[in-house]
């Protein structure tokens, strides 16, 4: 519970401050990943054979933008902002 409160405070501060460091990006990206990607790509981004989804560990911003704009599997992700995609990539880079 403490963690959840800290997490909310963290996001609130980021919203007000605007800019964020690489580590903060990764922390935000983890949240976006868990909410938007983990169901198909697995909790650790290693992929899920049952969903025919590959590992996306270490995928870059460009690679993610590309699947969002071209892959029908990712149509639901068009609402992600460029910043959110950057954050997810920062998080995926920590999983290599
Ligand atoms: C509905 C299930 C689903 C969701 C949700 C999903 N993916 Fe995928 N993803 C797939 C499948 C299936 C593939 C492989 C086929 C394809 O690209 O359409 C894939 C492929 C990819 C690839 C290409 C990997 C490669 O090696 O070519 C990337 C990058 C990727 N996903 C990133 C993401 C990110 C980042 C998110 C969350 C923001 C996400 N996906 C959410 C199902 C999903």
Boltz pocket constraint, residues with backbone or C-beta under 6 A from the ligand:
constraints:
  - pocket:
      binder: B
      contacts: [[A, 32], [A, 33], [A, 36], [A, 37], [A, 38], [A, 39], [A, 40], [A, 41], [A, 51], [A, 52], [A, 53], [A, 54], [A, 55], [A, 56], [A, 59], [A, 60], [A, 63], [A, 64], [A, 67], [A, 71], [A, 72], [A, 73], [A, 74], [A, 77], [A, 88]]
      max_distance: 6.0
